[in-house]
Amino acid sequence: MAATAQKLEIGNFIDGEERPAAEGATEAILNPATGEEIGSAPLSGEADVDAAVAAAGRAFEQWAETTPGERSLALLRIADALEEQADELSRLESLNVGKPIEAMREEEMPFLVDNLRFFAGAARCMEGRPAGEYMSGYTSMIRREPVGVVGQIAPWNYPLMMAIWKIGPALAAGNTVVLKPSEQTPLTAWRLAQICAEHLPKGVLNVLFGHGEPAGAGLVRHPDVAMVSLTGDVATGKEIARAASETLKRVHLELGGKAPVIVFDDADLEAVVEGVKVAGYFNAGQDCTAATRVLAGPKVHDDFVSGLAAAAKTLKIGDPLESGTELGPLVSAEQRERVEGFLERAPSHAETVTGGKEPSGSGFFLEPTVVDGLQQNDEMIQREIFGPVVTVQRFSSDDEAIAWANGVDYGLASSVWTRDVARAMNAARKLRFGTVWVNDHIPLVSEMPHGGFKQSGYGKDMSIYSLEDYTEIKHVMVSLS
């Protein structure tokens, strides 16, 4: 793509137009595979937030009155445009995030296009309770109405996909949006804004760039923002919930995860190793649902550890733009240092079986790592590492496995590996996680919800349930006399 041959200078999208930040400040955009600067993005301030929210507020009056069919058609056209420009978008995401381009193009792009098409269809199928006479002489009905202006804050690990997960249900329900992507990974959100501007009325989707303070925090505090949606870490989610309480905004939070992978002794070990190899190291482990916390039964533990260590060594690390690359860099030097800090602080009873080192060369790479011998209260078990590190614990009984799996603050995703249907169903019932996969880890479909229990947040992405989050319920009661 010619545009990436020179440094990209991107701007905010407000009211259908690309603009620099009001104060003119910018920040460098880096390529994590090389550490080189590839562009610059605005550092938005209070004036930019005010302008974007005002534009969304003006647009809401008309967008909320459009028919579901009109909103559906707009989303379908955007989905078609994303599909047509998949190569360009994949390259931008690879350059800015460090994702292997083949995984982006073949895995993420088809899924996010499908997700937008799902919400195009769901826009026409929103349901309330049927109209009826629940009091003599009156007919009652339920209306689902949009919330209003929604501030949405997307993370750096899946910038384009998370943006789609957020704008799809919000726009389908008739809301208008101010989206703020991570300051580290703005490129695909910028291109998304350009594409959407061709298919949406002015002001329906506005995109602001910059840091959480003041841009993200300004959105949360703004009195004209009716709802805030965040995908991010737990600490940020708590700050947003506190700030939003001042104006009683609706809050939608998809926060961190510490997904347990319970491997019972009767599991297909070859399938488990391959599954964890993919789901543990995909996107360099920078995924809140990543299969990075394995609890293995006493009979399979040793074989699993040796099998995963061998499999991890086969992963091809390198330039994300090269064919065959399976493991790209972490998103930044700071993120790599954070992951390495966990390894440096590992307790003496833990063993780094493989990996944990920086490969030679430039960029923010880290070898795929397996750490065994960890105990339930260890930092690496209790906190989200968010890197290419898989930890392993040996459990002694089914009850202990379930207790350890649930024994963290997070509750986003989990998986169970067994040939025993009753054992799988029992585990799925007892696990306190928003998703439980059986004999696999990480497949997603647009029709099913994604969201967490406990400190992994509340609210759902994807599925018809997310439309419920982005709508208000109104009771209309009509006298028949």
Backbone torsions as a table, in degrees:
resi	resn	phi	psi	omega
1	MET	NA	125.4	-172.7
2	ALA	-61.3	-32.6	-175.0
3	ALA	-61.7	-25.9	-177.7
4	THR	-90.3	0.3	177.0
5	ALA	-74.4	-20.8	175.6
6	GLN	-127.8	166.3	-177.3
7	LYS	-66.5	134.7	-178.9
8	LEU	-88.8	131.6	174.4
9	GLU	-112.3	106.3	-173.7
10	ILE	-102.5	161.0	-179.5
11	GLY	-131.1	163.1	172.2
12	ASN	-63.2	152.2	172.4
13	PHE	-112.2	112.0	-178.5
14	ILE	-131.8	125.1	178.6
15	ASP	56.3	38.0	175.5
16	GLY	82.3	5.7	-177.7
17	GLU	-127.6	146.4	175.9
18	GLU	-85.2	129.3	-176.0
19	ARG	-137.3	149.3	169.9
20	PRO	-73.8	167.0	174.7
21	ALA	-62.8	148.9	-175.8
22	ALA	-56.7	-36.4	-179.4
23	GLU	-93.2	-0.5	174.2
24	GLY	78.9	3.1	-177.4
25	ALA	-77.3	145.0	178.7
26	THR	-134.6	166.5	177.6
27	GLU	-137.2	146.3	-178.5
28	ALA	-70.3	145.5	172.3
29	ILE	-106.8	129.5	-175.3
30	LEU	-109.8	152.0	169.7
31	ASN	-92.7	112.1	-175.4
32	PRO	-67.9	-15.6	178.5
33	ALA	-77.9	-20.3	-178.2
34	THR	-127.4	-19.9	-173.7
35	GLY	79.3	4.1	-176.8
36	GLU	-87.1	151.7	177.1
37	GLU	-76.8	129.6	-179.8
38	ILE	-118.2	0.3	179.2
39	GLY	172.0	-172.5	177.6
40	SER	-143.1	150.3	-178.4
41	ALA	-131.6	155.0	-179.8
42	PRO	-66.7	150.8	168.6
43	LEU	-105.8	96.8	-173.6
44	SER	-73.6	150.1	177.4
45	GLY	-125.7	-164.8	-174.8
46	GLU	-60.3	-39.7	-179.5
47	ALA	-64.5	-36.7	178.8
48	ASP	-68.2	-41.5	178.1
49	VAL	-61.8	-45.6	179.9
50	ASP	-59.6	-43.1	-178.2
51	ALA	-65.7	-41.7	-178.9
52	ALA	-67.7	-43.1	179.7
53	VAL	-66.2	-39.5	178.0
54	ALA	-63.1	-41.8	178.0
55	ALA	-62.6	-43.2	178.7
56	ALA	-65.4	-36.5	178.3
57	GLY	-64.8	-41.8	178.0
58	ARG	-65.4	-41.7	-177.3
59	ALA	-69.6	-28.4	-176.9
60	PHE	-60.1	-37.1	-176.8
61	GLU	-56.7	-38.3	-179.3
62	GLN	-91.2	-39.9	-177.0
63	TRP	-63.2	-38.8	179.6
64	ALA	-65.0	-21.1	-179.5
65	GLU	-92.3	-5.9	178.2
66	THR	-68.4	155.3	178.5
67	THR	-76.6	155.5	174.5
68	PRO	-53.9	-36.5	178.9
69	GLY	-63.5	-38.6	179.1
70	GLU	-67.8	-42.8	178.2
71	ARG	-66.0	-39.7	178.3
72	SER	-59.9	-45.1	-178.5
73	LEU	-62.7	-40.9	178.8
74	ALA	-62.1	-44.0	179.6
75	LEU	-65.7	-37.7	177.6
76	LEU	-63.7	-39.7	179.3
77	ARG	-67.0	-38.0	176.9
78	ILE	-65.8	-42.6	178.5
79	ALA	-60.4	-42.6	178.1
80	ASP	-61.4	-41.8	-179.7
81	ALA	-65.7	-40.0	177.1
82	LEU	-63.0	-40.9	178.9
83	GLU	-64.1	-42.4	-180.0
84	GLU	-65.8	-30.8	-176.5
85	GLN	-106.7	26.7	-176.8
86	ALA	-59.9	-39.2	-179.3
87	ASP	-63.8	-45.4	179.9
88	GLU	-63.8	-46.3	-179.3
89	LEU	-65.3	-38.0	177.9
90	SER	-63.9	-39.9	179.4
91	ARG	-66.3	-43.4	178.6
92	LEU	-61.4	-44.1	-179.6
93	GLU	-65.0	-39.8	179.5
94	SER	-64.4	-43.9	179.6
95	LEU	-64.0	-39.3	-171.0
96	ASN	-89.9	-30.1	-175.0
97	VAL	-108.0	-26.3	-176.9
98	GLY	93.1	11.8	178.5
99	LYS	-70.3	139.8	169.6
100	PRO	-57.2	127.0	-171.3
101	ILE	-63.1	-33.4	179.9
102	GLU	-65.1	-40.6	177.9
103	ALA	-65.6	-39.7	178.8
104	MET	-63.5	-47.1	-176.1
105	ARG	-71.1	-38.7	-172.8
106	GLU	-93.1	-25.5	-177.3
107	GLU	-106.3	-53.5	-172.2
108	GLU	-78.9	-43.8	-175.4
109	MET	-61.0	-48.7	178.5
110	PRO	-60.2	-37.0	-177.6
111	PHE	-70.0	-43.3	-178.1
112	LEU	-70.7	-32.1	174.1
113	VAL	-64.3	-44.2	177.6
114	ASP	-60.7	-40.1	-179.0
115	ASN	-62.1	-41.4	178.9
116	LEU	-67.4	-38.2	177.3
117	ARG	-67.5	-34.2	176.3
118	PHE	-59.9	-46.3	-178.1
119	PHE	-71.8	-25.7	172.1
120	ALA	-61.3	-40.7	176.8
121	GLY	-73.7	-40.0	-177.9
122	ALA	-65.2	-28.7	178.2
123	ALA	-56.2	-28.5	-175.9
124	ARG	-94.8	2.8	-173.8
125	CYS	-129.6	21.9	178.9
126	MET	-66.1	138.5	-172.3
127	GLU	-123.7	149.7	167.4
128	GLY	-129.7	-179.9	175.8
129	ARG	-64.5	147.0	178.5
130	PRO	-61.1	150.1	174.8
131	ALA	-64.6	146.8	179.9
132	GLY	-169.9	171.4	179.9
133	GLU	-102.6	99.1	-178.1
134	TYR	-98.6	-8.9	171.3
135	MET	-136.7	137.7	-177.7
136	SER	-57.2	127.6	178.3
137	GLY	88.8	5.5	-178.7
138	TYR	-136.4	144.3	170.3
139	THR	-110.9	129.6	177.6
140	SER	-109.2	149.1	174.9
141	MET	-147.6	160.2	179.3
142	ILE	-112.7	132.3	173.1
143	ARG	-112.0	138.4	169.6
144	ARG	-103.0	122.1	-176.7
145	GLU	-125.5	151.7	-179.7
146	PRO	-64.9	153.7	-178.1
147	VAL	-73.8	-41.2	-177.9
148	GLY	138.8	-136.1	176.5
149	VAL	-81.9	125.9	-177.4
150	VAL	-113.7	126.1	172.4
151	GLY	-92.3	127.0	-175.2
152	GLN	-125.9	130.4	-176.5
153	ILE	-119.5	115.3	-174.4
154	ALA	-103.3	152.8	-175.9
155	PRO	-89.7	175.9	-177.1
156	TRP	-89.7	-14.1	-173.1
157	ASN	-80.8	-31.2	175.1
158	TYR	-135.3	68.3	-170.5
159	PRO	-58.8	-47.5	-177.0
160	LEU	-76.1	-45.8	-178.2
161	MET	-61.5	-43.9	-179.8
162	MET	-68.0	-32.8	174.9
163	ALA	-62.6	-41.5	178.8
164	ILE	-67.3	-43.4	178.0
165	TRP	-56.7	-31.2	-177.0
166	LYS	-86.2	-48.8	-173.9
167	ILE	-74.2	-27.4	-177.5
168	GLY	-56.1	-61.6	-179.4
169	PRO	-67.6	-34.4	-178.5
170	ALA	-63.9	-47.4	-179.8
171	LEU	-71.3	-37.5	179.3
172	ALA	-59.8	-35.8	-178.5
173	ALA	-80.6	-7.8	178.2
174	GLY	99.9	10.5	176.1
175	ASN	-82.8	163.5	167.4
176	THR	-110.5	159.7	-164.3
177	VAL	-132.6	140.4	161.7
178	VAL	-117.2	111.8	-176.6
179	LEU	-102.0	131.7	172.7
180	LYS	-121.0	107.6	174.3
181	PRO	-76.1	169.4	175.3
182	SER	-60.8	142.9	177.2
183	GLU	-63.8	-20.9	-179.0
184	GLN	-79.3	-26.6	-171.6
185	THR	-135.4	68.9	-174.1
186	PRO	-91.9	-9.7	-164.4
187	LEU	-65.4	-45.2	-176.6
188	THR	-74.8	-27.8	174.6
189	ALA	-66.6	-36.7	176.3
190	TRP	-63.5	-44.9	179.4
191	ARG	-69.2	-36.5	176.1
192	LEU	-60.2	-42.3	179.0
193	ALA	-60.3	-41.6	178.0
194	GLN	-61.5	-44.1	-179.4
195	ILE	-65.1	-45.6	-177.9
196	CYS	-65.3	-31.5	180.0
197	ALA	-62.0	-23.0	179.4
198	GLU	-79.8	-13.7	-171.7
199	HIS	-128.2	-6.6	-179.5
200	LEU	-119.8	148.9	173.1
201	PRO	-60.1	155.4	-179.9
202	LYS	-57.4	136.4	174.5
203	GLY	87.6	-11.4	-179.1
204	VAL	-68.3	-40.3	174.5
205	LEU	-125.9	119.9	177.0
206	ASN	-119.6	142.8	-177.6
207	VAL	-127.5	124.4	179.0
208	LEU	-113.2	141.2	177.4
209	PHE	-111.8	157.3	179.2
210	GLY	133.6	-175.2	-174.2
211	HIS	-82.9	167.9	176.8
212	GLY	-58.8	-35.3	174.2
213	GLU	-121.2	115.7	15.7
214	PRO	-100.1	-10.9	-169.5
215	ALA	-66.0	-55.2	-178.4
216	GLY	-65.8	-45.3	179.4
217	ALA	-64.3	-33.4	177.7
218	GLY	-63.7	-38.9	176.3
219	LEU	-62.7	-44.3	-176.6
220	VAL	-64.7	-38.7	-176.4
221	ARG	-82.5	-18.2	-170.0
222	HIS	-62.1	128.8	-176.4
223	PRO	-67.2	-19.3	-178.1
224	ASP	-95.0	2.3	173.5
225	VAL	-92.2	122.4	-173.9
226	ALA	-89.1	-21.8	-175.8
227	MET	-151.9	146.1	176.6
228	VAL	-125.5	134.1	176.4
229	SER	-122.4	127.1	179.8
230	LEU	-126.4	136.4	159.6
231	THR	-113.1	117.7	-175.4
232	GLY	-176.7	-158.8	-176.7
233	ASP	-86.5	165.3	-174.5
234	VAL	-62.7	-43.3	-177.7
235	ALA	-60.9	-43.4	178.5
236	THR	-65.0	-39.7	178.0
237	GLY	-59.9	-41.4	178.8
238	LYS	-65.6	-39.9	177.9
239	GLU	-63.2	-41.7	-179.8
240	ILE	-66.1	-42.2	178.8
241	ALA	-61.6	-40.7	178.2
242	ARG	-64.8	-46.9	-177.6
243	ALA	-66.1	-39.7	-178.8
244	ALA	-67.5	-24.5	-179.1
245	SER	-65.2	-22.4	-179.5
246	GLU	-63.2	-32.4	178.6
247	THR	-116.9	12.5	178.9
248	LEU	52.9	41.1	174.3
249	LYS	-67.5	149.3	168.0
250	ARG	-70.6	141.3	-176.8
251	VAL	-127.7	134.6	179.9
252	HIS	-125.1	116.7	-172.3
253	LEU	-126.9	122.9	168.7
254	GLU	-116.9	105.5	-169.1
255	LEU	-108.2	-153.0	-171.6
256	GLY	-71.8	173.8	178.8
257	GLY	-146.5	161.1	176.6
258	LYS	-146.8	68.1	-166.6
259	ALA	-64.7	119.8	173.1
260	PRO	-79.4	143.3	174.5
261	VAL	-119.0	100.6	-176.6
262	ILE	-89.6	117.5	-178.2
263	VAL	-110.8	102.4	178.8
264	PHE	-77.6	163.0	-173.3
265	ASP	-64.4	-21.1	-179.4
266	ASP	-94.6	10.1	-177.9
267	ALA	-70.5	156.8	172.2
268	ASP	-77.0	99.2	-170.0
269	LEU	-63.3	-37.6	178.9
270	GLU	-61.9	-41.4	178.7
271	ALA	-67.5	-37.4	179.4
272	VAL	-64.0	-47.2	-179.2
273	VAL	-59.0	-45.8	179.8
274	GLU	-66.1	-39.8	-179.9
275	GLY	-63.8	-43.0	179.8
276	VAL	-72.7	-34.8	175.9
277	LYS	-57.3	-42.3	-180.0
278	VAL	-76.3	-54.5	-171.4
279	ALA	-78.7	-16.7	177.7
280	GLY	-87.1	-29.5	-174.2
281	TYR	-114.8	-2.8	176.4
282	PHE	-58.5	137.6	-178.2
283	ASN	57.1	33.3	179.9
284	ALA	57.7	31.5	178.9
285	GLY	73.0	6.3	-178.4
286	GLN	-88.3	69.5	-173.6
287	ASP	-152.0	128.3	-176.8
288	CYS	-70.9	-11.4	175.1
289	THR	-106.6	7.1	-174.6
290	ALA	-57.8	146.3	-178.7
291	ALA	-82.5	67.8	-171.6
292	THR	-106.9	0.4	-179.2
293	ARG	-129.6	96.0	-175.2
294	VAL	-97.1	132.4	172.3
295	LEU	-114.1	111.4	-172.6
296	ALA	-110.1	140.7	178.3
297	GLY	-65.7	159.2	-174.2
298	PRO	-61.8	-30.6	-177.5
299	LYS	-83.2	-22.0	-177.0
300	VAL	-109.6	-8.1	-173.5
301	HIS	-54.2	-54.3	-173.9
302	ASP	-64.2	-43.7	179.7
303	ASP	-65.9	-36.4	177.6
304	PHE	-64.2	-47.5	-178.0
305	VAL	-59.3	-47.8	-179.1
306	SER	-66.8	-37.4	179.7
307	GLY	-66.9	-43.0	179.7
308	LEU	-68.3	-40.0	178.3
309	ALA	-59.5	-43.1	178.3
310	ALA	-65.5	-41.1	-179.4
311	ALA	-66.5	-39.0	-179.4
312	ALA	-62.1	-35.4	-179.3
313	LYS	-68.4	-17.8	-179.6
314	THR	-84.9	-12.8	-178.0
315	LEU	-64.1	132.6	179.7
316	LYS	-84.5	115.1	178.2
317	ILE	-97.4	136.2	177.4
318	GLY	167.6	-160.4	-177.8
319	ASP	-57.9	120.1	-179.4
320	PRO	-60.7	-20.9	-179.1
321	LEU	-85.7	-8.2	-179.2
322	GLU	-86.6	144.3	177.5
323	SER	-63.3	137.6	176.7
324	GLY	90.5	-9.9	178.7
325	THR	-66.2	130.1	-178.7
326	GLU	-109.8	-26.3	-177.2
327	LEU	-130.8	113.4	177.8
328	GLY	-93.1	-169.2	-179.6
329	PRO	-79.5	166.9	165.7
330	LEU	-73.1	166.2	-168.2
331	VAL	-70.8	-24.4	-175.8
332	SER	-157.5	165.7	175.2
333	ALA	-63.0	-37.8	-179.8
334	GLU	-64.1	-39.9	179.6
335	GLN	-67.4	-39.4	177.4
336	ARG	-64.1	-41.7	178.5
337	GLU	-62.3	-37.1	178.7
338	ARG	-63.3	-45.6	179.3
339	VAL	-64.5	-43.9	179.1
340	GLU	-62.7	-30.5	177.7
341	GLY	-61.6	-39.4	175.9
342	PHE	-60.9	-42.5	-179.4
343	LEU	-66.7	-39.3	179.7
344	GLU	-66.9	-31.5	-178.3
345	ARG	-91.6	6.0	-177.9
346	ALA	-57.5	138.7	-178.9
347	PRO	-68.5	163.2	-175.8
348	SER	-65.1	-26.1	-179.4
349	HIS	-79.8	-6.0	178.0
350	ALA	-89.7	151.3	178.9
351	GLU	-128.1	123.7	172.6
352	THR	-81.1	103.8	-172.9
353	VAL	-74.5	-37.7	177.9
354	THR	-155.5	154.8	173.8
355	GLY	80.3	-155.9	178.7
356	GLY	87.6	4.6	-177.8
357	LYS	-117.2	159.6	175.6
358	GLU	-86.7	124.7	174.7
359	PRO	-64.2	158.3	177.3
360	SER	-68.7	154.3	178.7
361	GLY	108.4	-177.8	-177.1
362	SER	-86.3	174.7	178.3
363	GLY	90.8	172.3	-172.0
364	PHE	-104.7	51.8	-176.7
365	PHE	-84.7	154.0	173.6
366	LEU	-146.8	135.3	-178.9
367	GLU	-61.3	146.0	173.6
368	PRO	-62.7	134.6	-166.5
369	THR	-126.0	143.2	172.9
370	VAL	-125.1	125.9	178.8
371	VAL	-120.3	123.3	-177.4
372	ASP	-111.7	168.2	172.7
373	GLY	80.2	14.5	-177.8
374	LEU	-79.6	153.5	179.7
375	GLN	-110.8	161.2	-168.4
376	GLN	-58.5	-34.9	-176.9
377	ASN	-90.1	1.4	-179.8
378	ASP	-66.2	148.1	-179.3
379	GLU	-55.4	-41.1	-176.5
380	MET	-67.7	-19.5	175.9
381	ILE	-88.2	-37.2	-171.9
382	GLN	-88.0	-22.8	-176.5
383	ARG	-116.4	152.6	-179.2
384	GLU	-76.7	120.4	-178.5
385	ILE	-82.1	-43.8	176.5
386	PHE	62.3	53.1	177.2
387	GLY	-161.5	-177.7	-175.5
388	PRO	-78.8	58.5	-177.6
389	VAL	-128.5	121.9	175.7
390	VAL	-110.2	125.4	177.4
391	THR	-99.8	153.2	-178.6
392	VAL	-133.2	134.9	173.0
393	GLN	-123.2	149.3	176.1
394	ARG	-103.8	119.7	177.2
395	PHE	-101.8	161.9	-175.8
396	SER	-109.8	-16.2	-179.4
397	SER	-152.2	162.3	178.7
398	ASP	-59.3	-42.7	-178.7
399	ASP	-63.6	-38.6	178.1
400	GLU	-66.0	-40.2	178.8
401	ALA	-59.7	-45.8	-179.9
402	ILE	-66.1	-42.0	-179.8
403	ALA	-62.7	-44.5	178.3
404	TRP	-66.8	-40.5	178.9
405	ALA	-58.7	-44.3	-179.0
406	ASN	-79.1	-10.6	-171.3
407	GLY	-83.9	44.0	174.7
408	VAL	-136.8	167.8	-179.3
409	ASP	-74.7	-17.4	-173.6
410	TYR	-90.7	161.3	177.7
411	GLY	-157.6	48.4	-174.6
412	LEU	-90.9	-58.2	-174.9
413	ALA	-145.9	159.3	-177.5
414	SER	-159.5	167.7	173.5
415	SER	-146.8	154.0	-179.4
416	VAL	-129.0	133.4	-177.9
417	TRP	-122.4	114.3	-178.5
418	THR	-166.3	155.7	173.3
419	ARG	-91.9	-6.0	-175.1
420	ASP	-94.2	111.8	-176.6
421	VAL	-61.9	-44.1	-179.2
422	ALA	-62.4	-41.1	178.9
423	ARG	-64.1	-41.5	178.8
424	ALA	-64.3	-45.0	-179.3
425	MET	-65.6	-38.6	178.5
426	ASN	-65.0	-43.1	178.6
427	ALA	-64.8	-43.4	179.7
428	ALA	-60.4	-35.2	179.1
429	ARG	-69.4	-37.1	-173.4
430	LYS	-88.9	-21.8	-177.2
431	LEU	-72.7	130.7	-178.2
432	ARG	-95.6	68.1	-178.8
433	PHE	-138.2	148.3	-176.7
434	GLY	-67.3	-25.0	175.8
435	THR	-133.4	136.5	171.8
436	VAL	-126.1	115.5	173.4
437	TRP	-94.0	145.8	176.4
438	VAL	-117.1	120.7	-179.7
439	ASN	59.8	32.3	171.2
440	ASP	-168.5	171.9	178.2
441	HIS	-154.1	120.7	169.0
442	ILE	103.0	-7.4	177.9
443	PRO	-65.6	140.5	-178.8
444	LEU	-130.4	149.2	174.0
445	VAL	-134.5	146.9	-175.1
446	SER	-64.4	-25.9	-176.1
447	GLU	-76.9	-14.9	-175.8
448	MET	-109.9	146.0	-174.8
449	PRO	-76.1	154.5	176.2
450	HIS	-130.9	118.8	179.8
451	GLY	-179.5	170.0	-168.1
452	GLY	-114.5	170.4	168.7
453	PHE	-104.2	171.5	172.8
454	LYS	50.2	-135.7	-174.4
455	GLN	-82.8	9.9	170.3
456	SER	-82.8	1.3	170.1
457	GLY	106.9	-170.3	-179.5
458	TYR	-147.2	156.9	-170.6
459	GLY	96.6	158.1	-177.3
460	LYS	-122.7	140.2	166.5
461	ASP	-97.3	157.7	-179.0
462	MET	61.7	168.4	174.8
463	SER	69.1	170.7	178.2
464	ILE	-65.9	-21.9	-179.5
465	TYR	-65.8	-30.8	178.5
466	SER	-70.0	-31.1	175.0
467	LEU	-62.1	-34.6	177.0
468	GLU	-62.4	-37.5	179.0
469	ASP	-64.4	-31.1	-174.9
470	TYR	-98.1	16.7	177.9
471	THR	-131.3	155.9	172.4
472	GLU	-102.8	147.6	177.4
473	ILE	-99.8	126.9	178.2
474	LYS	-123.3	131.7	174.6
475	HIS	-95.3	125.4	175.1
476	VAL	-112.7	124.9	-177.9
477	MET	-123.9	123.2	-172.5
478	VAL	-115.0	126.3	175.7
479	SER	-72.7	134.4	-179.7
480	LEU	-92.5	0.0	-178.5
481	SER	-91.1	NA	NA
